[in-house]
Amino acid sequence: MSSKLNVMEIITGHHKTLKNSDGTVAGTDIFVFYLLPLFLSFLSIICLFDIDKDLSSLLVNFGSIFTALLLSVLVLVYDQESKIEQLKGNDGLYILKKRLLMELYYNISYSILCSLLLVLLSFFHSIIDGLTNQINISNLQITVKYDVFIATPLIVFITANLFLNIVMIVKRMHSMLTTHHGI
């Protein structure tokens, strides 16, 4: 893969922000950011949930709007970093602020990637909408709907994960712009 398109550093950086200050991974964070979206994805399969054209259009708009907004927030984070660098020697909270900004950078960048992936998955869903395959297993014929069993669960996972990340970003932005204490 081209180094210009390799986003693994953003993904791994984001996952590292889910660790506690002592370096351990919080079980609640694993549950909230991974298992809960995964559970919702499996639930969508069990309920045979499928995304209609209106919801797909809404998700594309959501992903597009949040991509633009999050890019603007990245500029704010960069601006805050320059201001913090000027106070490097005079601010006792410099290290915490710097860490918070770095974590925000990874969280925002990861959320931008999720927003772009949401748009791409919605496009993919519209392409495979209604595509089925018949599978025969021991005289049992099973119809597999690719949009219901593949695209929709992926969209549900990414959407849930994106919402949770946005809440985390808002909380961290609040900490950065008000108290400068909580991470």
Secondary structure, 3 states (H helix, E strand, C coil): CCCCCCCHHHHHHHHHCCECCCCCECHHHHHHHHHHHHHHHHHHHHCCCCCCHHHHHHHHHHHHHHHHHHHHHHHHHHHHHHHHHHCCCCCCCHHHHHHHHHHHHHHHHHHHHHHHHHHHHHHHHHHHCCCEEEEEECCEEEEEEHHHHHHHHHHHHHHHHHHHHHHHHHHHHHHHHHHCCCC
